[in-house]
């Protein structure tokens, strides 16, 4: 999906950037969600609820004596937030703490929570894990589609692959074969994707071909997940639907959009083994 580059004049994405040496919240670049949602035909009330889970693997600061400290950050942003933060600007912002002396992880958490909440327009929940070894790791639930034998040469989203029959079912399916591309830099974005639904049984080969068809598609993580949700809802008519994607990290950040019309987001975002 093409983006309106006229709105990206101040964004650091795709440009040479200087890493701030000290704490600098001004580098955060908020993006209106409406820009991508209008392109998907979403206007007014959202057809889903959900959150974006972000994991920051490269989080560091100095204690009052100047000794480096490291941790993992976890951020939870409501899908209803009017804005999200562009990922490169978030990396620059988090990196600006590396030479900042702080009283402890509680001060770090407080600053990040305040700055991200201001940028996103809603309260953002922030957790800082100093015991990184204790962070949860688990595969996405569901039955894998990845051993299904298919042939395809479609690498842009093709909703016509989605077909549902008359038989009712309640199932959870997943794939590790998903890939899209950053719409600005063209870099690949790999992910594990889970689809949980109740309703007419979706043909599995077609679902796998559809998810694979994003392979050359230029769109941000959140937009990919919302397009998958809308296409499944419109083509297959499930009564209940959840789409959960766990993208692999780039630059120390992984982004994990969760969208559903029937179940709440998980209270904790366990990383997949690939993450």
C-alpha positions as CSV (number, residue, x, y, z in Angstrom):
1,X,0.0,0.0,0.0
2,X,1.6,3.3,-1.0
3,X,1.9,6.0,1.7
4,X,1.4,9.7,1.4
5,X,5.0,10.8,1.5
6,X,3.9,14.5,1.8
7,X,3.2,13.7,5.4
8,X,6.7,12.2,6.0
9,X,8.9,15.3,5.6
10,X,10.0,15.2,9.3
11,X,10.2,11.5,9.6
12,X,13.7,10.0,10.0
13,X,12.7,6.8,8.2
14,X,14.8,6.1,5.1
15,X,17.2,9.0,5.9
16,X,20.6,9.3,7.5
17,X,20.1,10.1,11.2
18,X,22.3,11.2,14.1
19,X,21.8,9.3,17.3
20,X,21.2,11.7,20.2
21,X,23.8,11.5,22.9
22,X,21.4,12.3,25.7
23,X,17.7,11.9,26.5
24,X,15.7,13.5,23.8
25,X,11.9,13.0,23.5
26,X,11.7,15.5,20.6
27,X,12.9,12.8,18.2
28,X,9.6,10.9,18.5
29,X,7.6,11.1,15.3
30,X,3.9,10.5,15.7
31,X,1.9,9.2,12.7
32,X,-1.9,9.4,12.5
33,X,-3.5,5.9,12.2
34,X,-6.1,7.4,9.9
35,X,-3.7,7.7,7.0
36,X,-3.4,4.0,6.6
37,X,-7.0,3.2,7.7
38,X,-8.6,5.4,5.1
39,X,-6.7,3.5,2.4
40,X,-8.3,0.3,3.8
41,X,-11.8,1.8,3.8
42,X,-12.0,2.1,7.5
43,X,-14.0,5.2,8.6
44,X,-15.8,5.9,11.8
45,X,-16.1,3.0,14.3
46,X,-13.4,0.4,14.2
47,X,-14.5,-3.2,13.2
48,X,-12.1,-4.6,15.8
49,X,-10.4,-3.9,19.1
50,X,-6.8,-4.6,20.0
51,X,-3.4,-3.5,20.9
52,X,0.1,-3.1,19.4
53,X,2.7,-4.8,21.6
54,X,6.3,-3.4,21.2
55,X,9.4,-5.1,22.6
56,X,12.6,-3.1,22.9
57,X,15.5,-5.4,23.2
58,X,18.2,-2.8,23.2
59,X,17.4,-0.7,26.2
60,X,20.2,0.8,28.2
61,X,21.0,3.7,30.6
62,X,23.6,4.8,33.2
63,X,23.1,4.5,37.0
64,X,24.0,7.6,39.1
65,X,27.7,6.4,39.3
66,X,27.9,6.1,35.5
67,X,27.7,2.3,35.3
68,X,25.7,1.0,32.3
69,X,22.4,-0.8,32.9
70,X,20.5,-3.0,30.5
71,X,16.9,-4.2,30.3
72,X,14.1,-5.1,28.0
73,X,11.2,-2.7,27.4
74,X,7.6,-3.7,26.7
75,X,5.1,-1.2,25.5
76,X,1.3,-1.7,25.0
77,X,-0.5,0.8,22.7
78,X,-4.3,0.6,22.2
79,X,-5.5,0.1,18.6
80,X,-7.8,3.0,19.3
81,X,-5.0,5.5,19.8
82,X,-5.2,8.3,17.3
83,X,-1.5,8.1,16.6
84,X,1.4,5.6,16.6
85,X,5.1,6.4,16.8
86,X,7.2,5.7,13.7
87,X,9.6,2.9,14.5
88,X,12.9,4.5,13.6
89,X,12.1,7.6,15.7
90,X,11.3,5.3,18.6
91,X,14.7,3.6,18.2
92,X,16.5,7.0,18.2
93,X,14.5,8.0,21.3
94,X,15.3,4.8,23.2
95,X,18.9,5.1,22.2
96,X,19.0,8.6,23.7
97,X,18.9,7.0,27.2
98,X,22.2,5.2,26.7
99,X,24.3,8.0,28.2
100,X,21.6,9.3,30.5
101,X,22.1,8.9,34.3
102,X,18.9,7.8,36.0
103,X,18.0,6.8,39.5
104,X,16.8,3.4,38.3
105,X,14.5,1.5,36.0
106,X,11.5,3.1,37.7
107,X,12.6,6.5,36.4
108,X,13.3,5.1,32.9
109,X,9.8,3.5,32.9
110,X,8.2,6.7,34.0
111,X,9.8,8.9,31.3
112,X,9.1,6.4,28.5
113,X,5.5,6.0,29.6
114,X,4.9,9.8,29.8
115,X,6.6,10.5,26.4
116,X,4.9,7.7,24.5
117,X,1.5,8.5,25.9
118,X,1.9,12.1,24.8
119,X,3.0,11.0,21.3
120,X,0.2,8.4,20.9
121,X,-2.6,10.4,22.4
122,X,-3.6,7.7,24.9
123,X,-2.1,6.2,28.0
124,X,0.6,3.7,26.9
125,X,1.5,1.0,29.3
126,X,5.2,0.4,29.8
127,X,7.1,-2.3,31.6
128,X,10.9,-2.6,32.0
129,X,12.3,-6.0,32.6
130,X,15.8,-6.0,34.1
131,X,15.7,-9.8,34.4
132,X,15.6,-10.5,30.7
133,X,16.1,-14.2,31.2
134,X,12.6,-14.3,32.8
135,X,10.8,-12.9,29.7
136,X,8.2,-15.3,28.4
137,X,8.8,-17.2,25.1
138,X,6.1,-19.3,23.5
139,X,5.0,-20.2,20.0
140,X,1.7,-18.8,18.7
141,X,-1.1,-21.2,19.4
142,X,-2.9,-23.1,16.7
143,X,-2.4,-25.7,13.9
144,X,0.4,-24.8,11.4
145,X,-0.5,-24.3,7.8
146,X,3.1,-24.5,6.7
147,X,3.2,-28.1,5.6
148,X,0.3,-27.7,3.1
149,X,1.6,-28.3,-0.5
150,X,0.6,-25.4,-2.6
151,X,1.9,-23.6,-5.7
152,X,1.7,-19.8,-6.1
153,X,3.2,-16.9,-8.0
154,X,1.1,-14.2,-6.3
155,X,3.1,-11.9,-4.1
156,X,0.8,-9.0,-3.6
157,X,-2.4,-9.4,-1.4
158,X,-5.0,-11.4,-3.3
159,X,-8.2,-11.7,-1.3
160,X,-9.8,-13.9,-3.9
161,X,-7.8,-16.8,-2.5
162,X,-10.0,-16.7,0.6
163,X,-12.9,-19.1,0.3
164,X,-15.2,-20.5,3.0
165,X,-17.6,-23.4,2.8
166,X,-20.8,-24.3,4.6
167,X,-19.5,-26.3,7.5
168,X,-19.2,-24.5,10.8
169,X,-16.0,-24.6,12.8
170,X,-14.0,-23.0,15.6
171,X,-10.3,-23.2,15.0
172,X,-6.9,-21.5,15.4
173,X,-4.4,-21.6,12.5
174,X,-0.9,-20.1,12.2
175,X,1.9,-19.7,9.7
176,X,5.6,-18.7,10.0
177,X,5.9,-18.0,6.3
178,X,4.6,-14.4,6.3
179,X,6.7,-11.6,4.9
180,X,5.9,-8.0,3.9
181,X,8.1,-5.0,3.1
182,X,8.6,-1.6,4.7
183,X,6.8,0.9,2.5
184,X,9.7,3.4,2.8
185,X,12.9,1.5,2.9
186,X,11.8,-1.7,1.1
187,X,13.4,-3.9,3.8
188,X,11.7,-7.3,4.5
189,X,9.5,-7.7,7.6
190,X,9.1,-11.4,8.6
191,X,6.4,-12.6,11.0
192,X,4.4,-15.4,12.6
193,X,0.7,-14.9,12.0
194,X,-2.2,-16.5,13.9
195,X,-5.8,-16.5,12.7
196,X,-8.5,-17.6,15.2
197,X,-12.1,-17.7,14.1
198,X,-15.6,-19.1,14.6
199,X,-17.8,-19.5,11.5
200,X,-17.8,-21.1,8.0
201,X,-14.7,-23.2,7.6
202,X,-12.0,-21.4,5.6
203,X,-10.2,-23.4,3.0
204,X,-6.7,-23.8,4.4
205,X,-4.7,-23.9,1.1
206,X,-6.3,-20.6,0.0
207,X,-5.7,-19.0,3.4
208,X,-2.0,-20.0,3.2
209,X,-1.7,-18.7,-0.4
210,X,-3.4,-15.4,0.8
211,X,-1.0,-14.9,3.7
212,X,2.0,-15.7,1.5
213,X,0.7,-13.1,-1.1
214,X,1.9,-10.3,1.1
215,X,5.5,-11.2,0.4
216,X,6.3,-8.1,-1.7
217,X,3.6,-5.9,-0.3
218,X,4.8,-2.5,1.0
219,X,2.9,-1.7,4.2
220,X,3.5,-1.2,7.9
221,X,2.9,-4.0,10.3
222,X,-0.3,-2.6,11.8
223,X,-1.8,-2.0,8.4
224,X,-1.0,-5.5,7.2
225,X,-2.8,-7.1,10.2
226,X,-5.8,-4.8,9.7
227,X,-6.0,-5.6,6.0
228,X,-5.9,-9.3,6.8
229,X,-8.6,-8.9,9.4
230,X,-10.9,-6.9,6.9
231,X,-10.3,-9.3,4.0
232,X,-11.2,-12.4,6.2
233,X,-14.2,-10.7,7.6
234,X,-15.5,-9.6,4.2
235,X,-14.7,-12.8,2.2
236,X,-15.3,-15.5,4.8
237,X,-17.9,-14.0,7.1
238,X,-16.7,-15.4,10.4
239,X,-18.8,-14.5,13.4
240,X,-15.7,-14.2,15.6
241,X,-12.2,-13.3,14.4
242,X,-8.8,-12.6,15.8
243,X,-5.6,-11.9,13.8
244,X,-2.3,-11.8,15.8
245,X,1.1,-11.1,14.2
246,X,4.5,-11.3,15.8
247,X,7.1,-9.6,13.6
248,X,10.8,-10.3,14.0
249,X,12.9,-7.5,15.4
250,X,14.7,-5.0,13.3
251,X,17.0,-2.5,15.0
252,X,16.2,-4.0,18.4
253,X,12.4,-3.6,18.1
254,X,9.7,-6.1,17.4
255,X,6.1,-5.0,16.8
256,X,3.1,-7.3,17.5
257,X,-0.3,-6.1,16.3
258,X,-3.4,-7.9,17.8
259,X,-6.9,-7.3,16.4
260,X,-10.1,-9.0,17.4
261,X,-13.8,-8.5,17.4
262,X,-14.6,-11.0,20.2
263,X,-11.7,-11.5,22.6
264,X,-9.4,-9.2,24.7
265,X,-5.7,-8.9,24.0
266,X,-3.5,-11.1,26.1
267,X,-2.3,-9.5,29.4
268,X,1.3,-10.3,28.5
269,X,3.0,-10.5,25.1
270,X,5.1,-13.7,25.1
271,X,7.7,-13.6,22.4
272,X,7.9,-16.4,19.8
273,X,11.0,-18.5,19.6
274,X,11.9,-16.8,16.3
275,X,11.8,-13.4,18.1
